[in-house]
Amino acid sequence: MATIVSAGRLQGGRLTIDHVVLEPKHLLDLLKRYSITPRYERGLSLTAAGQDEAEELLHAAFSDPMDFLFVPKPKSFTIYADHDEFTTFYAHTRANLNRVARALSGQQVKTIQGYERL
């Protein structure tokens, strides 16, 4: 998560839950630490204020079996991740996408050429 946060120069972000397969224990623990009502239904959005919170939120989301969308602040890219451990990065510019791709290339992340998210 630190690689994504630093590559994107994140100052926060918003995570929206799309689908939860099993109880998201890491997310629930994070919500409890911040005294937020522990909920995890589809469409729930959580906002991280600052780089540290964004990293915590992403770590919890990637650690649990769920599908989610994460839009960072500033909006240099968007992440859609699913419970099958596929993560797709979308960006408005190739430069923004390349910055994240370069940072992740040294982190044992595999690129799947030709993969299309339906």
Residue, then its C-alpha position, 0 to 999 in steps of 0.5 A: m500500500a505504501t508504494i501506491v500511496s507514495a506513487g500517487r502522492l496521495q493526500g487522502g481518498r474515498l473507498t466505495i464497496d462494491h461487493v463483500v464475499l466474507e466478513p471484512k475483518h480488517l476493515l471492521d477493525l479499522l472502523k472500530r479504531y476510528s469509532i465508526t459504525p462497523r458496516y460494510e454493505r454495497g455502496l458504502s463509501l469511506t473517506a480517508a483524510g490524509q496519506d496515513e489514513a489512505e494507506e490504512l484504508l487501502h491496506a484493510a481493503f486489500s486484506d479482505p475478500m471484497d470488491f472495491l473502488f478507490v479514488p485518491k485525492p488528488k484524482s491522478f488514478t482510480i483503483y478497482a480491486d476484486h476479491d479474486e486479487f485482480t487490481t485494475f488502475y485507471a488514469h486520465t493520462r498515461a503519465n499518471l498510469n506509468r508513475v504507478a506502474r513503475a512503482l509497482s513493477g519492483q514490488q512483485v506485481k504481475t501485469i496481465q497483458g490483454y486482460e479486460r475487466l467486464 
